[in-house]
Amino acid sequence: MKPIKRRDFIKWGATAGSFLAVGGGSDLVTRVFGKTDTPKKAIVLGFDGIDPQLLEHWMNEGKLPSFQKLRRQGGFRPLQTSIPPQSPVAWSNFINGTNPGGHAIFDFIHRNPENYIPIFSASKTIPPNNHLSLGNLKIPLTGGDVKLMRKGKAFWQILGEHDIPATVFKIPSNYPPDSSKQRTLSGMGTPDILGSYGIFNFYTTAGANIDENLGGGRIHQVYVIGNRVETKLPGPVNSFKQSRPETEVEFKVYIDPKNPVAKIAIQGQEFILKEGEWSGWKRIHFHMIPTQSVSGICRFYLKQIRPEFKLYVSPVNIDPADPALPISTPQSYAQELENKFGPFYTQGLPADTSALDSDILDDEEFLHQDDIVLQERKKMYEYELSRFESGLLFYYLSSTDQRQHMFWRHIDPHHPIYQPQLAAKYGNAIENIYKEADKMLGKALNKADKNTVLMVMSDHGFTPFRRSFNVNTWLKEMGYLNLINERKQGEEDFFLNTDWSHTKAYALGLNSLYINQRGREGQGIVPSGKEKENLVREIAKNLEKFRDPKTGEKVVRRAFVTQDVYTGDYAQQAPDIILGFNRGYRTSWSSPLGKIPKPVIEDNKEKWSGDHCMDPQVIPGIFLANRRIKANSPALYDLTPTILKIFGIKPPPHMIGKPVL
């Protein structure tokens, strides 16, 4: 099997004039004809991944006037991120006001300890319990479910219990959305219609020249016959049928014989695209049985007509007008937005980084696609800001994160795939998205009155990702992990070549290392207690001692023993060690899913060239406010009680942070 790359990982109501005193404080909430009105208001902007060093640099150069103004009004601090500094973990810290031991999200990927199989950490799909079989049909008698795996109560739920209204737009780690009377729209973790993080389709006559083993995308070999292409768009699995076949929708492309133009016909819709043009959203219905279908939305991009035909189709997103899966509270909120703005990206991370990494889209095309996302987000932001009168508004932006991941190679001359010509053209892409965030902040500054607390935050910062560390390979070299067949090293995923009877430790996920503990893991051999504790300390020490033979630098800056850094009801479910990588280093794309390549360290030659899954001290986030910040080193989980205090609410006992304004 081929090595697992980043793209493979991805596929994977009250009486008028009455008053209600809010518990824990002196602020009053006025409730008029069922509408809650609060003297104090809060706007929180979450700009994913904005880095304090870059932010300060461009502020000092005068390129970010809104950030400068906010810094003068209140203050600016680096913001302590989570351990590990992964987005689902970090945003869960903020949502719950705890560390991972209190919310049970430890990594993008967790594992089933019984069989060592990787599972996504944020949500779980529960199939129907009972079915009725009629011939080839398998009809569910009870409904299935999608379960949010983050534990504890979100801050907007607490606000709701005190009649404080909130709108929470696209916050990560909230799919499916927590039960709430507040307006929420799910963000990172929301799947496409296939249930994946986003699978694009690419149709080409040059299929033989393109790697078909793409995660995050599917390549379809097509043929132009009589200036026409006939092909199919795959949809979700049909769970109504016994064999669970994949649904599909036929479509045709009619190519102009002389001009670079084509007409696409799909389900009664016809539209014309010029070469290099994107379509608007197209609604597609995938039929299951005569009385049931699933609605999705997608965009088409006609990349090229001649000499080779190339057509990109975005991942099919959940249709916000008719969501097949829960994406908002109430359900009518997504439909309200769709009714006002039309279809929009519902996929958690809509920038198609997989298509860029796979050379399906180039830098220019990727930026155009993410600009579509950005414009959708800005329109909804301005709408919510214009009608914001009371309570809390939280707004999240993903483009700041995604563009740093993909374009860091253009600002880092030491990156293995740095190209001066591309850097000259796209080296300002990161600066430009910071400027877009600055414009959005400017609108919030104009909206904020003397009773509005305005806060800006990011969950982490960024560093270059130049070298990849194959953690399981290092464990093998150190004698902590053994293989069944040495000659097949690097050929198997999911630990299929691992000899568990002689393996003491294994790595899975982006920062997680587990002891193969007896009684916990399915084939565990290490006894719990002192022997396990000694082993954990030994491995952590050896990891911190290890240096890259090529550069002489430490690879793991800090190996965190989780029993030392996690507290809360779920701390015992955590990995045993969290790897805090040095600047420039990160887990390879082979390690998260149980691959054991031969090299211990390799150059990162992916376009995904900036990252944040490092030592938290290396990549803090940002915090700015229009009130004085009294803490010198605030943390993500401090912002949660800070929000509650604005409305006079005493933080619940599980929150470990302290108000910082």
C-alpha positions as CSV (number, residue, x, y, z in Angstrom):
1,M,0.0,0.0,0.0
2,K,1.1,3.6,-0.6
3,P,2.1,5.8,2.3
4,I,-0.8,7.6,3.9
5,K,-0.6,11.3,3.1
6,R,-2.4,14.3,4.6
7,R,-5.1,13.9,1.9
8,D,-5.7,10.3,2.9
9,F,-6.1,11.3,6.5
10,I,-8.8,13.8,5.5
11,K,-11.1,11.4,3.9
12,W,-11.1,9.7,6.8
13,G,-40.6,33.9,25.9
14,A,-42.2,36.9,29.6
15,T,-44.2,39.6,31.2
16,A,-43.7,43.2,30.0
17,G,-41.5,45.3,32.3
18,S,-40.5,42.4,34.5
19,F,-36.9,41.9,35.7
20,L,-34.9,38.8,36.2
21,A,-31.8,38.9,38.4
22,V,-29.0,36.9,37.0
23,G,-27.3,34.5,39.4
24,G,-23.9,35.3,40.6
25,G,-23.8,39.0,39.8
26,S,-25.6,42.3,39.9
27,D,-26.4,42.8,36.2
28,L,-30.1,42.8,35.3
29,V,-31.8,41.3,32.3
30,T,-34.9,43.0,31.0
31,R,-37.5,40.8,29.4
32,V,-40.1,42.5,27.3
33,F,-42.9,40.6,25.6
34,G,-40.8,37.5,25.5
35,K,-37.7,39.2,24.1
36,T,-34.7,39.1,26.4
37,D,-32.8,42.4,26.4
38,T,-29.4,42.8,28.2
39,P,-27.7,46.0,29.1
40,K,-24.4,44.3,28.6
41,K,-23.5,42.8,25.2
42,A,-20.6,40.8,23.9
43,I,-19.2,40.3,20.4
44,V,-16.5,37.6,20.1
45,L,-14.7,37.1,16.9
46,G,-12.8,33.8,16.5
47,F,-10.2,34.1,13.8
48,D,-8.8,30.6,13.6
49,G,-5.0,30.3,13.6
50,I,-4.0,34.0,13.7
51,D,-0.5,34.1,15.0
52,P,0.6,36.8,17.6
53,Q,4.0,37.4,16.0
54,L,2.6,37.9,12.5
55,L,-0.3,40.0,13.9
56,E,2.0,42.3,15.9
57,H,4.4,42.6,13.0
58,W,1.7,43.8,10.6
59,M,0.0,45.9,13.2
60,N,3.3,47.7,13.8
61,E,3.7,48.3,10.1
62,G,0.2,50.0,10.0
63,K,-1.4,47.3,7.8
64,L,-4.0,46.3,10.4
65,P,-5.6,49.5,11.6
66,S,-8.6,47.9,13.3
67,F,-6.4,45.5,15.3
68,Q,-4.3,48.5,16.3
69,K,-7.4,50.5,17.4
70,L,-8.6,47.5,19.5
71,R,-5.2,47.2,21.1
72,R,-5.2,50.9,22.1
73,Q,-8.8,50.6,23.5
74,G,-8.0,47.6,25.8
75,G,-5.0,45.4,25.2
76,F,-3.4,42.6,23.3
77,R,-1.9,39.4,24.7
78,P,-0.7,36.1,23.4
79,L,-3.3,33.5,24.4
80,Q,-2.2,30.1,25.9
81,T,-3.6,27.4,23.7
82,S,-4.5,23.8,24.5
83,I,-2.4,20.6,25.0
84,P,-2.3,19.6,22.2
85,P,-2.9,22.8,20.1
86,Q,-5.2,21.1,17.7
87,S,-8.4,23.0,16.7
88,P,-11.0,20.6,18.0
89,V,-9.2,20.4,21.3
90,A,-8.5,24.1,21.6
91,W,-12.0,25.2,20.7
92,S,-13.4,22.7,23.2
93,N,-11.3,24.3,25.9
94,F,-12.9,27.6,25.0
95,I,-16.5,26.2,24.7
96,N,-16.4,24.4,28.1
97,G,-13.9,26.5,30.1
98,T,-11.8,23.3,30.8
99,N,-8.8,21.4,29.7
100,P,-9.2,18.2,27.7
101,G,-9.7,16.1,30.8
102,G,-13.0,18.0,31.3
103,H,-14.4,17.7,27.7
104,A,-12.9,14.5,26.4
105,I,-11.5,15.7,23.1
106,F,-7.8,14.9,23.0
107,D,-7.0,14.8,19.3
108,F,-8.6,14.9,15.9
109,I,-8.3,11.1,16.1
110,H,-9.0,8.8,19.0
111,R,-8.8,5.0,19.0
112,N,-10.9,2.0,19.8
113,P,-8.7,0.4,22.5
114,E,-10.2,-3.0,21.8
115,N,-8.9,-3.2,18.3
116,Y,-6.6,-0.2,17.9
117,I,-8.7,1.2,15.0
118,P,-8.6,5.0,14.6
119,I,-11.9,6.8,15.0
120,F,-12.8,10.5,14.6
121,S,-13.0,12.2,18.0
122,A,-15.7,14.8,17.6
123,S,-18.9,12.9,16.6
124,K,-20.2,9.4,16.4
125,T,-22.9,8.0,14.0
126,I,-25.3,5.6,15.6
127,P,-27.2,3.4,13.1
128,P,-30.8,2.4,13.6
129,N,-31.4,-0.5,15.9
130,N,-34.3,-2.2,14.1
131,H,-34.9,-2.8,10.4
132,L,-37.6,-4.4,8.3
133,S,-36.3,-6.4,5.4
134,L,-38.4,-6.5,2.2
135,G,-36.6,-8.1,-0.7
136,N,-33.6,-5.9,-1.5
137,L,-34.9,-3.2,0.8
138,K,-33.8,-2.7,4.4
139,I,-36.3,-0.2,6.0
140,P,-35.3,1.3,9.4
141,L,-38.0,1.0,12.0
142,T,-36.2,3.3,14.5
143,G,-34.2,6.3,13.6
144,G,-30.4,6.4,13.8
145,D,-28.5,9.3,15.4
146,V,-25.4,11.4,15.3
147,K,-23.8,12.1,18.7
148,L,-21.6,14.9,19.7
149,M,-18.7,13.4,21.6
150,R,-17.5,16.6,23.4
151,K,-18.6,16.3,27.0
152,G,-19.9,19.1,29.4
153,K,-22.0,22.2,28.9
154,A,-21.2,24.8,26.3
155,F,-21.1,28.5,27.4
156,W,-24.0,29.5,25.2
157,Q,-26.2,26.8,26.9
158,I,-25.3,28.4,30.2
159,L,-26.3,31.8,28.8
160,G,-29.6,30.3,27.6
161,E,-30.3,29.0,31.1
162,H,-30.1,32.6,32.3
163,D,-32.2,33.9,29.4
164,I,-29.2,35.6,27.6
165,P,-29.7,35.3,23.9
166,A,-26.8,34.1,21.8
167,T,-25.9,33.5,18.1
168,V,-22.9,31.2,17.7
169,F,-21.8,30.9,14.1
170,K,-19.7,28.0,12.9
171,I,-17.7,27.4,16.1
172,P,-15.7,24.2,15.7
173,S,-16.3,21.1,17.8
174,N,-20.0,21.6,17.7
175,Y,-21.3,19.0,15.3
176,P,-24.0,17.9,15.7
177,P,-25.0,21.1,17.4
178,D,-25.4,21.0,21.2
179,S,-29.1,21.0,22.2
180,S,-30.0,24.6,22.7
181,K,-32.6,27.3,22.2
182,Q,-29.9,29.6,20.9
183,R,-29.1,30.2,17.3
184,T,-26.2,28.1,16.3
185,L,-24.7,26.8,13.1
186,S,-22.2,23.9,13.3
187,G,-18.6,24.4,12.0
188,M,-15.5,22.3,11.9
189,G,-16.4,18.6,12.1
190,T,-19.6,19.0,10.0
191,P,-19.3,16.4,7.2
192,D,-20.3,16.6,3.6
193,I,-23.2,14.5,2.3
194,L,-21.0,11.4,2.2
195,G,-20.2,11.7,5.9
196,S,-16.6,12.6,5.2
197,Y,-14.6,15.7,5.9
198,G,-15.0,16.5,2.2
199,I,-14.6,14.4,-1.0
200,F,-14.3,16.3,-4.3
201,N,-14.8,14.6,-7.7
202,F,-12.5,15.2,-10.6
203,Y,-13.4,14.2,-14.2
204,T,-10.7,14.0,-16.8
205,T,-9.6,12.4,-20.0
206,A,-6.1,12.4,-18.5
207,G,-6.9,9.9,-15.7
208,A,-4.0,7.7,-16.5
209,N,-1.6,10.5,-15.6
210,I,-3.2,11.3,-12.2
211,D,-2.7,9.4,-9.0
212,E,-6.1,7.7,-8.3
213,N,-5.1,6.9,-4.7
214,L,-6.3,10.4,-3.5
215,G,-7.8,10.9,-0.1
216,G,-10.1,13.9,-0.1
217,G,-11.0,13.3,-3.8
218,R,-12.0,10.8,-6.4
219,I,-10.7,10.7,-10.0
220,H,-13.1,9.7,-12.8
221,Q,-11.6,8.7,-16.2
222,V,-14.0,10.0,-18.8
223,Y,-14.1,10.0,-22.6
224,V,-15.2,12.7,-25.1
225,I,-17.3,11.1,-27.7
226,G,-19.0,13.4,-30.2
227,N,-18.2,16.4,-28.2
228,R,-20.0,15.0,-25.2
229,V,-19.0,13.5,-21.9
230,E,-21.4,11.2,-20.0
231,T,-20.6,10.4,-16.4
232,K,-22.0,10.2,-12.9
233,L,-21.8,12.1,-9.6
234,P,-21.5,9.7,-6.6
235,G,-23.7,10.3,-3.6
236,P,-24.3,8.8,-0.1
237,V,-24.7,5.1,0.6
238,N,-28.3,3.9,0.2
239,S,-28.9,2.4,3.6
240,F,-32.4,1.4,2.6
241,K,-31.0,-1.4,0.5
242,Q,-29.5,-4.6,1.8
243,S,-26.3,-4.3,-0.2
244,R,-25.9,-0.6,0.8
245,P,-24.9,0.5,-2.8
246,E,-23.6,4.0,-3.4
247,T,-26.2,6.4,-4.9
248,E,-25.3,8.3,-8.1
249,V,-26.7,10.9,-10.4
250,E,-26.0,10.9,-14.1
251,F,-25.0,14.1,-15.9
252,K,-23.7,15.1,-19.3
253,V,-21.3,17.7,-20.5
254,Y,-21.7,19.1,-24.1
255,I,-18.5,20.7,-25.4
256,D,-18.5,23.5,-28.0
257,P,-16.4,22.1,-30.9
258,K,-14.7,25.5,-31.4
259,N,-14.9,27.6,-28.3
260,P,-13.7,26.9,-24.7
261,V,-17.3,26.6,-23.5
262,A,-19.4,23.7,-22.3
263,K,-23.0,23.1,-21.2
264,I,-23.6,20.8,-18.2
265,A,-27.0,19.1,-17.8
266,I,-27.9,17.4,-14.5
267,Q,-31.3,16.5,-13.1
268,G,-33.2,19.0,-15.4
269,Q,-30.7,21.8,-14.8
270,E,-28.6,23.2,-17.6
271,F,-25.9,25.8,-17.3
272,I,-23.0,27.0,-19.4
273,L,-19.4,27.4,-18.1
274,K,-16.4,28.9,-19.8
275,E,-13.1,27.4,-19.3
276,G,-11.8,28.6,-15.9
277,E,-15.3,29.5,-14.6
278,W,-17.1,28.3,-11.5
279,S,-20.8,27.6,-11.4
280,G,-23.2,28.7,-8.7
281,W,-24.6,26.2,-6.3
282,K,-26.5,23.3,-7.8
283,R,-29.0,21.3,-5.8
284,I,-28.8,17.6,-6.4
285,H,-31.3,14.9,-5.2
286,F,-29.9,11.5,-4.5
287,H,-32.8,9.0,-4.7
288,M,-32.9,6.2,-2.1
289,I,-36.4,4.6,-2.5
290,P,-39.5,6.1,-4.3
291,T,-40.5,8.0,-1.2
292,Q,-37.1,9.0,0.1
293,S,-34.2,11.2,-1.3
294,V,-31.3,13.1,0.1
295,S,-30.7,16.7,-1.0
296,G,-27.1,18.1,-1.4
297,I,-25.5,21.1,-3.0
298,C,-22.3,21.4,-5.0
299,R,-20.3,23.7,-7.4
300,F,-18.8,22.8,-10.7
301,Y,-15.5,24.3,-12.0
302,L,-14.6,23.8,-15.7
303,K,-10.8,23.7,-15.4
304,Q,-9.9,22.8,-19.0
305,I,-11.6,21.7,-22.2
306,R,-8.6,21.0,-24.5
307,P,-6.3,19.3,-25.1
308,E,-7.4,17.4,-22.1
309,F,-10.9,17.7,-20.5
310,K,-10.8,18.5,-16.8
311,L,-13.9,19.2,-14.6
312,Y,-13.8,19.7,-10.8
313,V,-16.9,19.2,-8.7
314,S,-16.8,20.3,-5.1
315,P,-17.7,18.0,-2.2
316,V,-21.5,17.6,-2.1
317,N,-22.4,19.7,0.9
318,I,-25.4,19.2,3.2
319,D,-28.3,21.3,1.8
320,P,-29.1,24.0,4.4
321,A,-32.6,24.3,2.9
322,D,-33.3,20.6,3.6
323,P,-30.5,19.3,5.8
324,A,-30.1,15.5,5.8
325,L,-28.1,15.8,9.0
326,P,-28.4,18.2,11.9
327,I,-26.4,21.4,11.3
328,S,-28.2,24.1,13.3
329,T,-30.3,25.0,16.3
330,P,-33.1,25.5,15.7
331,Q,-33.2,23.6,12.4
332,S,-35.0,26.6,11.0
333,Y,-31.8,28.8,11.5
334,A,-30.0,27.1,8.6
335,Q,-33.1,27.4,6.5
336,E,-33.5,31.1,7.4
337,L,-29.9,31.8,6.2
338,E,-30.4,29.8,3.1
339,N,-33.7,31.6,2.4
340,K,-31.9,35.0,2.7
341,F,-28.6,34.2,1.0
342,G,-29.2,31.1,-1.0
343,P,-27.2,27.9,-0.7
344,F,-23.9,28.1,1.2
345,Y,-21.0,25.9,2.3
346,T,-22.1,23.8,5.2
347,Q,-19.0,21.5,5.2
348,G,-17.0,22.2,8.4
349,L,-13.7,23.2,6.6
350,P,-14.8,24.2,3.1
351,A,-11.5,25.3,1.6
352,D,-10.5,22.4,-0.6
353,T,-7.0,21.9,0.7
354,S,-7.0,18.3,-0.6
355,A,-7.6,19.5,-4.2
356,L,-4.6,21.9,-3.9
357,D,-2.4,19.3,-2.3
358,S,-3.2,16.9,-5.1
359,D,-2.6,19.4,-7.9
360,I,-6.2,19.3,-9.0
361,L,-6.5,23.0,-8.2
362,D,-3.5,25.3,-8.4
363,D,-2.8,28.2,-5.9
364,E,-4.8,30.7,-7.9
365,E,-7.8,28.3,-8.2
366,F,-7.7,27.4,-4.5
367,L,-7.7,31.1,-3.5
368,H,-10.7,31.7,-5.8
369,Q,-12.5,28.8,-4.2
370,D,-11.8,30.0,-0.7
371,D,-12.8,33.5,-1.7
372,I,-16.2,32.1,-2.5
373,V,-16.3,30.8,1.0
374,L,-15.1,34.1,2.5
375,Q,-17.7,36.1,0.7
376,E,-20.5,33.9,1.9
377,R,-19.2,34.2,5.5
378,K,-18.8,38.0,5.3
379,K,-22.4,38.4,4.0
380,M,-23.8,36.4,6.9
381,Y,-21.5,38.1,9.4
382,E,-22.7,41.6,8.3
383,Y,-26.3,40.3,8.5
384,E,-25.9,39.0,12.0
385,L,-23.9,42.1,13.1
386,S,-26.6,44.4,11.7
387,R,-29.4,42.7,13.7
388,F,-27.3,42.1,16.9
389,E,-29.0,44.1,19.7
390,S,-28.6,42.0,22.8
391,G,-26.7,39.1,24.4
392,L,-23.8,37.5,22.6
393,L,-22.6,37.2,19.1
394,F,-19.8,34.7,18.3
395,Y,-18.5,34.6,14.8
396,Y,-15.8,32.2,13.4
397,L,-13.6,32.5,10.4
398,S,-11.7,29.5,9.0
399,S,-9.9,31.1,6.1
400,T,-7.2,32.5,8.3
401,D,-6.2,29.0,9.3
402,Q,-6.5,27.2,6.0
403,R,-4.5,29.7,4.0
404,Q,-1.7,29.6,6.5
405,H,-1.6,25.8,6.3
406,M,-1.3,25.9,2.5
407,F,0.7,29.1,1.8
408,W,3.3,29.1,4.5
409,R,5.7,27.5,2.0
410,H,5.7,30.9,0.2
411,I,7.0,32.9,3.2
412,D,9.5,30.3,4.4
413,P,12.6,30.1,2.2
414,H,13.8,27.1,4.2
415,H,10.8,25.0,3.4
416,P,11.6,21.9,1.2
417,I,9.2,23.0,-1.5
418,Y,9.8,26.7,-1.4
419,Q,9.8,28.2,-5.0
420,P,10.9,31.8,-5.4
421,Q,8.7,32.4,-8.4
422,L,5.6,31.2,-6.6
423,A,6.6,33.0,-3.5
424,A,6.8,36.3,-5.5
425,K,3.3,35.8,-6.7
426,Y,1.6,34.3,-3.6
427,G,3.8,35.4,-0.7
428,N,1.2,38.0,0.4
429,A,-1.7,35.5,0.6
430,I,-1.3,35.2,4.4
431,E,-0.9,38.9,4.9
432,N,-4.0,39.5,2.8
433,I,-6.3,37.2,4.8
434,Y,-5.1,39.0,8.0
435,K,-6.2,42.2,6.3
436,E,-9.6,40.7,5.5
437,A,-9.9,39.8,9.2
438,D,-9.0,43.4,10.1
439,K,-11.9,44.6,7.9
440,M,-14.3,42.3,9.6
441,L,-13.0,43.6,13.0
442,G,-13.5,47.2,11.8
443,K,-17.3,46.5,11.3
444,A,-17.5,45.1,14.8
445,L,-15.7,48.2,16.2
446,N,-18.3,50.4,14.4
447,K,-21.1,48.3,15.9
448,A,-19.8,48.2,19.5
449,D,-21.3,50.8,21.8
450,K,-20.2,51.6,25.4
451,N,-22.1,48.6,26.7
452,T,-20.5,46.2,24.3
453,V,-17.5,44.1,25.2
454,L,-15.6,43.2,22.0
455,M,-13.1,40.4,22.1
456,V,-11.0,38.9,19.3
457,M,-9.3,35.5,19.7
458,S,-7.5,32.7,17.9
459,D,-7.2,29.2,19.1
460,H,-3.5,28.9,18.3
461,G,-0.8,30.4,16.2
462,F,1.4,29.0,13.3
463,T,4.9,27.8,12.5
464,P,6.5,26.2,9.5
465,F,6.1,22.4,9.0
466,R,9.4,21.3,7.3
467,R,10.2,17.9,8.7
468,S,7.9,14.9,9.4
469,F,8.5,12.6,12.4
470,N,7.3,9.0,12.0
471,V,6.6,8.4,15.6
472,N,5.8,4.7,15.3
473,T,9.0,4.1,13.4
474,W,11.0,5.8,16.3
475,L,9.1,3.5,18.7
476,K,10.2,0.5,16.7
477,E,13.8,1.7,16.5
478,M,13.8,2.2,20.3
479,G,12.4,-1.3,20.9
480,Y,9.0,-0.2,22.2
481,L,7.1,-1.5,19.1
482,N,7.6,-4.7,17.1
483,L,6.5,-5.9,13.7
484,I,5.2,-9.2,12.6
485,N,7.2,-9.2,9.3
486,E,10.2,-6.8,9.1
487,R,10.2,-7.1,5.3
488,K,6.7,-5.6,5.0
489,Q,7.6,-2.5,7.1
490,G,5.8,0.5,5.6
491,E,3.3,-1.6,3.5
492,E,0.5,-1.8,6.0
493,D,-1.9,0.8,7.5
494,F,-3.9,0.5,10.8
495,F,-1.1,-1.4,12.6
496,L,-1.8,-4.5,10.5
497,N,1.8,-5.5,10.7
498,T,2.2,-4.8,14.4
499,D,3.1,-7.7,16.8
500,W,1.0,-6.6,19.8
501,S,2.4,-9.4,22.0
502,H,5.7,-7.7,21.9
503,T,4.6,-4.0,21.6
504,K,4.7,-1.7,24.6
505,A,3.6,1.6,23.0
506,Y,2.1,3.0,19.9
507,A,1.2,6.4,18.4
508,L,-2.1,7.3,16.8
509,G,-3.6,10.7,15.9
510,L,-1.5,13.8,15.4
511,N,0.0,14.2,18.9
512,S,-1.1,11.1,20.9
513,L,0.9,8.2,22.2
514,Y,-0.5,5.3,24.1
515,I,0.9,2.5,26.3
516,N,-0.3,-0.9,25.2
517,Q,-1.8,-1.4,28.6
518,R,-3.0,-4.8,29.8
519,G,-6.8,-4.8,30.5
520,R,-7.3,-1.6,28.6
521,E,-6.0,-2.3,25.1
522,G,-7.4,-5.4,23.4
523,Q,-3.9,-7.1,23.3
524,G,-2.3,-5.1,26.0
525,I,0.9,-6.4,27.7
526,V,2.1,-3.6,30.0
527,P,0.6,-3.9,33.6
528,S,-1.0,-0.8,35.0
529,G,0.5,0.9,38.0
530,K,4.2,1.5,38.7
531,E,5.5,-0.4,35.7
532,K,3.3,1.6,33.3
533,E,4.2,4.9,34.9
534,N,7.9,4.2,34.7
535,L,7.5,3.3,31.0
536,V,5.6,6.5,30.3
537,R,8.3,8.6,32.0
538,E,11.0,6.7,30.2
539,I,9.5,7.2,26.7
540,A,8.7,10.9,27.4
541,K,12.4,11.5,28.5
542,N,13.7,9.7,25.4
543,L,11.5,11.6,23.1
544,E,12.7,14.9,24.5
545,K,16.4,13.8,24.1
546,F,16.0,12.7,20.5
547,R,17.5,15.1,17.8
548,D,17.1,15.2,14.1
549,P,20.3,13.7,12.6
550,K,20.1,16.1,9.7
551,T,19.7,19.4,11.6
552,G,20.8,18.5,15.1
553,E,17.6,20.1,16.5
554,K,15.3,18.6,19.1
555,V,12.2,17.1,17.4
556,V,10.0,16.9,20.4
557,R,10.4,20.0,22.5
558,R,8.1,18.7,25.3
559,A,6.5,15.3,25.8
560,F,3.6,15.9,28.1
561,V,2.6,13.1,30.5
562,T,-1.2,13.6,30.6
563,Q,-1.7,12.7,34.2
564,D,0.5,15.7,35.0
565,V,-1.4,18.2,32.9
566,Y,-5.1,17.0,32.6
567,T,-7.8,17.3,35.2
568,G,-11.5,16.5,35.1
569,D,-13.9,13.6,34.8
570,Y,-12.5,12.3,31.5
571,A,-8.7,12.6,32.2
572,Q,-8.4,8.8,32.4
573,Q,-9.6,8.4,28.8
574,A,-6.7,10.5,27.5
575,P,-3.6,9.3,25.7
576,D,-0.7,8.6,28.0
577,I,1.7,11.1,26.3
578,I,1.0,14.2,24.2
579,L,3.9,15.1,21.9
580,G,4.7,18.8,21.8
581,F,6.9,19.2,18.7
582,N,9.6,21.8,18.1
583,R,9.2,24.6,15.6
584,G,9.5,23.1,12.1
585,Y,8.6,19.6,13.1
586,R,5.3,17.7,13.3
587,T,3.9,14.1,13.2
588,S,4.1,12.7,9.7
589,W,1.0,11.9,7.7
590,S,1.7,8.2,8.1
591,S,1.6,8.0,11.9
592,P,-2.0,9.2,12.6
593,L,-3.5,6.1,11.1
594,G,-1.0,3.4,12.2
595,K,1.6,3.4,9.5
596,I,5.2,2.5,10.2
597,P,7.4,3.7,7.4
598,K,11.1,2.9,7.3
599,P,12.6,6.5,7.8
600,V,12.3,8.1,11.2
601,I,12.3,11.6,9.8
602,E,11.5,12.9,6.3
603,D,11.1,16.2,4.6
604,N,7.5,17.5,4.3
605,K,7.0,17.9,0.6
606,E,3.3,18.6,0.9
607,K,1.8,22.0,0.1
608,W,0.3,21.8,3.6
609,S,3.4,23.6,4.8
610,G,2.4,25.5,7.9
611,D,1.0,23.9,11.1
612,H,0.3,24.2,14.8
613,C,0.3,20.7,16.2
614,M,3.5,21.6,18.2
615,D,4.5,22.5,21.7
616,P,1.8,25.0,22.9
617,Q,4.5,27.4,24.0
618,V,5.7,27.6,20.4
619,I,2.3,28.6,18.9
620,P,0.1,30.7,21.3
621,G,-3.0,32.3,19.9
622,I,-4.1,35.9,20.2
623,F,-6.5,37.8,22.6
624,L,-7.5,41.4,22.2
625,A,-10.4,43.3,23.8
626,N,-11.8,46.8,24.2
627,R,-11.5,46.5,28.0
628,R,-8.3,46.3,30.0
629,I,-6.8,42.8,30.1
630,K,-5.7,42.2,33.7
631,A,-4.0,38.8,33.0
632,N,-0.5,38.8,31.6
633,S,-0.8,35.3,30.2
634,P,-4.5,34.4,29.6
635,A,-5.5,31.0,28.4
636,L,-8.3,29.8,26.2
637,Y,-10.3,28.4,29.1
638,D,-10.1,31.8,30.9
639,L,-12.2,33.4,28.2
640,T,-15.3,31.3,29.0
641,P,-15.8,32.6,32.6
642,T,-14.9,36.0,31.2
643,I,-17.9,35.8,28.9
644,L,-20.2,34.6,31.7
645,K,-19.0,37.4,34.0
646,I,-19.9,40.1,31.4
647,F,-23.6,39.0,32.0
648,G,-23.2,38.6,35.8
649,I,-23.2,34.8,35.7
650,K,-21.0,32.8,38.2
651,P,-19.0,30.2,36.4
652,P,-19.9,26.6,37.2
653,P,-17.5,24.5,39.3
654,H,-16.1,22.6,36.4
655,M,-14.6,25.7,34.8
656,I,-10.9,26.0,35.7
657,G,-10.2,29.5,34.2
658,K,-10.6,32.9,35.7
659,P,-12.1,36.1,34.2
660,V,-9.4,38.2,32.6
661,L,-11.0,41.6,31.9
